[in-house]
C-alpha cells in the first residue's frame, strides 16, 4: 500500500516544496558548471532503467569535462573531474537535478539507484528484483557503503529494500543520507574515482 500510493504522493509534495526553495541555487550551479566543464555542458543526461525496467532519462549535474587524448579517447575520469565537480560529487549535489525525475514519476526519493541499461541482461533473477520499485535518488545501499562496497553486496541491499519498503525505513534512509553527505563516506570505490563497471561477476 505504502509503495504503490502513499510514497508517490509524499515524494511529489516534498519535491515541490524543496524545488521552490533551492531552484536559484540550482540555476547558479548550472551556470558555474557550464564554464567549469569547458563547454561540455552543465547536465549529464543518460537513459537508465526504472520500475519494471522501463527506460527513462536520468538528469544529473555534469562533474567532468569531455577532454580527449590524441587518439580521440576520453581521458580517465580522475583527469576530467573538475575541482567544482569533485566538490559537487563529494556532497552529492550532483544528484539534485533528479528531483525533476521524481516530479515526473520516473524516480522516487528513496529506492535502488538507477544503473546503466547495459547491465539489465547481466542481472540474476534475484538481482533483477531491484526493479520492482521506482529507483531512488538515495537508497539503502547508498547509506550502507555506496560505491565502497561490491556490486554483489549492493544488489543484496537493493533487494532487501524492495522486501522491506516502508515509511519508517524511508525516513531512516533520509536521516542516514544527510549524515553520509556531511561525513562524505563511500563516494568512490577503492580503485576508481567513480565505480567500476558491473560485469555480472562482481
PEWOSUL-V808427 format. One record per backbone hydrogen bond with DSSP energy under -0.5 kcal/mol. NH is the residue of the N-H (numbers start at 0). CO is the residue of the C=O. E is the energy in kcal/mol with one decimal. If there is no record, write none. Layout:
nh: [NH NH]
co: [CO CO]
e: [E E]
//
This chain:
nh: [4 5 6 8 9 10 11 12 13 14 15 16 17 18 19 20 20 21 22 24 25 26 27 28 29 30 31 32 33 34 35 36 37 38 39 40 43 44 45 47 48 49 51 52 53 55 57 57 59 60 61 64 68 71 74 78 79 79 80 81 85 86 87 88 89 90 91 92 93 94 95 97 98 99 100 101 102 103 104 104 105 106 107 110 116 118 119 121 122 122 127 128 129 130 131 132 134 135 136 137 142 143 144 145 146 147 148 150 151 153 154 155 156 157 158 159 160 161 162 163 163 164 169 170 171 172 173 174 175 176 177 178 179 180 181 182 183 184 188 188]
co: [0 0 1 4 5 6 7 8 9 10 11 12 13 14 15 16 17 17 18 21 21 22 23 24 25 26 27 28 29 30 31 32 34 33 36 33 59 42 57 55 114 53 130 49 50 47 45 55 43 93 41 79 72 68 66 75 75 76 76 62 81 82 83 84 85 86 88 87 87 91 92 94 95 96 96 97 98 99 100 101 100 100 134 137 46 115 116 118 118 119 123 125 126 127 128 129 105 111 107 108 138 140 141 140 185 144 145 201 201 149 150 151 152 153 154 155 156 157 158 159 160 160 165 166 167 168 169 170 171 172 173 174 175 176 177 178 179 179 191 193]
e: [-1.8 -1.0 -3.2 -1.7 -2.5 -2.4 -2.2 -2.2 -2.4 -2.6 -2.1 -1.9 -2.3 -2.9 -1.6 -0.7 -1.0 -2.6 -1.6 -0.7 -2.2 -2.1 -2.1 -2.4 -2.0 -1.8 -2.1 -2.9 -1.8 -1.3 -2.4 -2.5 -1.4 -1.4 -1.1 -0.5 -3.4 -0.6 -1.7 -3.1 -0.8 -3.4 -4.0 -2.1 -1.7 -2.7 -2.8 -0.7 -2.0 -2.2 -2.7 -2.0 -2.7 -2.0 -2.3 -1.4 -1.3 -0.6 -1.7 -1.8 -2.5 -1.8 -2.7 -2.5 -2.4 -1.6 -1.2 -1.6 -1.2 -1.4 -1.7 -2.0 -2.5 -1.8 -0.5 -1.8 -2.2 -2.1 -0.8 -0.7 -1.8 -1.3 -3.0 -2.2 -0.7 -1.5 -1.6 -2.0 -0.8 -0.9 -2.3 -1.3 -1.8 -1.8 -1.8 -0.7 -0.5 -1.5 -1.2 -1.9 -1.6 -0.7 -0.7 -2.4 -2.2 -2.6 -0.9 -0.8 -1.7 -2.3 -2.6 -1.9 -2.2 -2.1 -2.5 -1.9 -2.0 -1.9 -1.9 -1.0 -0.7 -0.9 -2.3 -2.4 -2.1 -2.4 -2.2 -2.0 -2.4 -2.4 -2.1 -1.8 -2.4 -2.4 -1.6 -2.0 -2.0 -0.9 -0.8 -1.4]
//
